[in-house]
């Protein structure tokens, strides 16, 4: 079975346009995620799913030997589906490009039950217990195909994995809960606003691009002034671009 990491990325994000290519130390969010995915032996292929209005992303991918697929700007569901289909994915590791410190060390826990057909979808976002920015969703391509016929409202198009959460009667889903040392959903290590960007650069400066989740959580809790920088940022709701 072929496992493909699909990284959603576009230039026209509403809160911080171009955020995925903003410098974080000597790298950027897309490159950090791509590197983590390529280093994981459970992932067979890595693809950036981008949009027709994101020429800077496609140019960057070409220059840095990163595979990409171009799809609709506002129909994320279609974009992920056609990316996965084009690269013949059996299982999709769905990652948004606002998670540069994503941790894939526990990927087998998500992937294993899907490979044997025990689950359609596994994630840590059905009930949020991990810090915001460690979002990981894994699901089978077959389940994605099956669920698409039920996704006909505009709010369905703006997300991919979120649709499984809202159709649990027709698919087998599992939420992965954070271990107690990481149970801090109020901590933001995501990239959505200028405040988030400032925090991520501080994390990178002090801990480096390969910082582990527990290191980041301890750093944030030991530096309340840094944690306060983006603590009042309101997370987007499903359906909000």
Secondary structure, 3 states (H helix, E strand, C coil): CCEEEEEECCCCCCCCCCHHHCCECCECHHHHHHHHHHHCCCCCEEEEEEECCCHHHHHHHHHCCCEEEEECCCCHHHHHHHHHHHCCCCEEEEEECCCCCCCCCCHHHHHHHHHCCCCCEEECCCCCCCCECCCCEEEEHHHHHHHHCCCCCHHHHCCCCHHHHCCCCCCCEEECCCCHHHCCCCCECCCCCHHHHHHHHHHHHHHCCCCCHHHHHHHHHHCHHHHHHCCCCCCCCCCCC
